[in-house]
Amino acid sequence: MVRYLTRRVLLIPVALFYITLLTFIATRLSGDPTVLMLPPDATLEDIQAYRHRIGLDEPIHVQYVRFLSGILQGDFGRSLHFRQDSLELVLSRLPATAELTLAAMAMAVPIGVGAGVLSATRSGSLLDDVTSVFVLLGQSIPVFWLGLMMILLFSVRLGLFPVYGRGGPEHLVLPAVALAAYSTARIARLTRSSVIEVQREDYVRTARAKGLAERRVLWVHVMKNSAIPVVTVIGLQVGAMFAGAVVTETVFAWPGLGMLITQAVFTRDYPVIVAAVFVSSLVFMLAALLVDLSYMLFNPRLRYE
């Protein structure tokens, strides 16, 4: 277990290195930010002076060495657009994204698991068919379209919730629902298939043959043994939500990390893009690591080689 954990932790810096390398290359290929940072009437001398000031006039390998040296010291550079430290800017947006992610998962997990269990225990029934339809819709409807329709109905027409921004709990409802829709459907689908598969096992039939109550069979024997794939998808969805809330935050003008990434991409703010991708990737990898470690809680016999 200790060896496995050590190996996984040591792989995180390696993965982050390649992620930052690819991000660095992609940002440099996206175009020159000077055309966006300077006014349209800027002279050639102004452009060259600005490129020299931010280091874009140097060879690409020199830029990368300086960039990598800064990262090793925790310095991702100064934002070209916001004029402040990039890492500090990214970290200042984390609480908003964390709030939205936790609210979305608080909806997705109980609804998804509950719907999946009910659908599995009543396989072939009308309830199972209705659940399957909602699961299909949840995984098919684009987040931006769902968000816009919710704004149109619940904010513009009914006036129940604010249209955009972060504030009280009422500001959180619509973006959390939009962000939770896909994860809820995915958790429900995987829970259903996992429970149905476990119900066919011999030890479940034996438990029922012994006369155990159906509730005990379900929650002690079935759910415990079908939990690993469900926990896996829940943990990965947390990381995916945290790292990929770009569309939801943009639609609802939620001032989180996703909104910051959108602004940074449009303004070609290289330092902010790299810092945001770095932090998002780190969160995703830590979530995946916690998921792997949680397997021990559901199957104590599991040993990592």
N, C-alpha and C positions, 0 to 999 in steps of 0.2 A: 504493500500500500504506500509506504513512504517512498520507495523507488519510483512508483508510478506517478505520485504527486510531484516529486522532484523533476522527473522527466517532462511532465506537462508544463510545469512552471518555467522550466528552462527553454521550452519551445516558444513561449510567448514573446520574448525579445526577438527571436529569429523571425517569427511571423510579422511582428511589427516593423522590423527592418525592411522586409520585402514590400510590405504595404506602403510604407513611407517612400520607398524607392519608386514604386509604380505611380504613386500619387504625385511625386515630384516630376516625373517624366510627363504624366498626363497634363499637369497644370502648365508646364512649359510649352506643350504642343497646342494648348487651347488658344494661344494668341498673346499679343503684347498688351499688358494692362495700361501702358502709358496713353494709349488712345482714349481710354475711359477716364483716366485720372486727370488729364490735362484738358483745358478748354479747346474748342475747335480751332481757335485762331492761334494756337501755340506754334511757335517757329521751330524749325529743325534743331536749332541750338537749344531751345527749351526742352525738346524731347530727348536729345542726347544727354543733356545735363541731368534730367530726371532719371533716365535709365542708368546713368553712372551712379547717382545717389542711392538707388535701390539695388545696385549690383547686377543689373541685367545686361550690361555691356561686356561682362567677363565670359570666358569660355564656359560651356555647360558643365564640364567636369570640375572646374574651379567653383562654380556656384554650388554644385552638389556637395563637395568637400566642406565648404563653409556651412552649408545647410545642415549636414550631418553632424558637424562639430557643435553647432548650436543646439541641436536636439539632445545630444549627449549631456549638455549642460542644462537642459530644461528650457532652452530658449528657442522658440519657434519663429522668432522674428516679430516685427511690428506690423500690425494690420495696415495695408495700403489705403483702405477705405475708412476705417473707424479711427485710425491714428492712435492705437493703443496696443499693448502687448497681446498677441494673438491667443496664447494659452490662457491668460487671465480672462479674456473676452469669452472664450469657449466655456471655461469653467463657470463663468457668471450666468451662462444660459442653461447649465445642467439642471438646476432645481426645477425650472419650468418643465423641461422635458421629462424629468423623473416623476414629477407630479402627474403629468398627463399619462405616462406609461403605467404607473401604479393604479391610477383610476381606471384605465382601460382593462388592465389585467384583473382588477377586482370585479369587473363585469364579466370578462371572458371566461375566467376559470370556473366559477360556480355554474354559470349558465351552460357553458360548453360541456363540462363533465356531467352535469345533471341531465342535459338533453341527450347526451350520448348513452348514458346508463339507461334512461327510460326507453330510448329507441332500441337498444340492444335486448332489453328484457321483454320487449313487446315487438320483436322482429316480425315483419310481415303484416303488422296491424296498420290501421289508419294513422295512428300516432307516429309510427315509424315512417310512413310515406310523407306525412306533413313535415316531420323533422328533416327528412332527406331533401325536401324541396327548399327549406330555409337554409340548410347547409350548402346546397348548390348555389343559391342566390348570394349567400355570404361570401363565398369564395370566387364568385364571378363578377359581382358589381364593383366597378372601380371606386376607390376611396374618394377621389375628388368629386365624382358624380354624386355619390351618396351624401357627401358633406354639403354640396351645393343644394341638393334637394331638401335636406334637413333644414338648412338655413332658410330656404324659400318657404317651407311649411311652418316650422316651429318658431322662426324669428320674424320673418316678414309678414306672413299671413296671420298667425296666431299671437305673435308677440310674447311668447312664453320665455324665450331665452335670448341673451345678447347675441348679436351677429358675429362679433369678433372680439379679440383681446383676452387678456388674463385678468381676473379679478376674484370675485367670490365664487362659491360653488356653482352658481348658475352659469358662469362662464365655462365651466369644465364639462358640463353634461354633453353637449353636442359633439365637441371634438373627441371626447373619450368614447362615445358610442361609435362614431365613425372609425376611430382607430381600432376599436375592439371587434368590429364586425367580422373581419377576415379571421382573426385569431379564434374567435368563438366558434365559427364554422369549422375550422381546422381541428380544434380540440374535440369538438363533438363528433366529428367523423372518425378520428383516430380512437377516441374512447369507445365508440360503438363497435368498431372492428376488433379492438383488443378484448373487450368484454365478451363478445360473441365467440371469439377464438378460445378464450379461457374456459368458457362455459362448456365446451366440448371435451375438456380434459377428463381423464378417468377419476382424478381425486375429487372433482366437483360432483360427478355422478355418485361417487362413494359417499360424500358428505350428505347428499340428498337421500341416498338409500338408508343412511343411519337415522333418518328422521329429523335432522336439524332444520330449524326454522329457515324459511327462504331468505329472510332478511339477514340472518347470520351467514348463510352460505354466500350471499351476494357480497356483503361487506368484509367478511373475514377471509374467505377463500378466493372469490372471484376478483374483487377490487384490488386486494393486496398483490395478487399475482399478475394483474394486468396494469399495474401502476407504472412500471418502468417506461414503456413507450409514451404513456400519457405525460409523465413527469418530464421526459425528454422534450416533447414538443412544447410544453408549457415553458420550460426554461429557455429554449431557443427562441420562442416567441417574445419573451421578455427582452432578450438581447436584440432581436430583430426590430421590435417596436421602438426600443430606445435609439437604435442606430438608424432606423428608417422612417421616422415620423415626419419626413420632409414634406410630403404632400399634405398631410393633415394639418400640420402647423402653418403651412402656406395658405391653405383654404380658409382657415379660421384666424389667421394673423396671430397665432399663438407664439409669444416671444421666446421660443426655445431654441435648441440646437439645430433642429431641422430648418427653421426659418432663417437662422444665421447662415447655414450652408447655402441655402437658396440665394441669399443676398451676396454671399462671397463668390458664388459661381457667376452670377450676372456681372459683378464688378471685377472678376478675375483677381480676386484678393488671394494670392497664392499662400501667404502664411496662415491665413484663417482656414483655408480649405484643408491644408495639411494637418493643422492642429485639430480640426474637427474630425477628420477621418481617423487620426491617431487615437483620439479619446473614444470615439464610437467603436472602433475596432477593439480597443482594450476592454471596454464594457462587454462587448459581445463574447470575447474569449473568456473573460472571468465568469460570465453567466454559463457558458458551456462547461467550464471547469467545475462549477458548483453543481451542475446537473450530474456530471459523472460521479462526483463524490456522494451525491444524495442517493445513488443506487444502493449504497451500503445499508441505508435505512430500510429499504424495502426487501433486500435480499442479503442478509448478513453472511450467507455462504459465499457470496461473490468475492473473488480475489482477483486483484489486478496483477498481471504479469509484468 
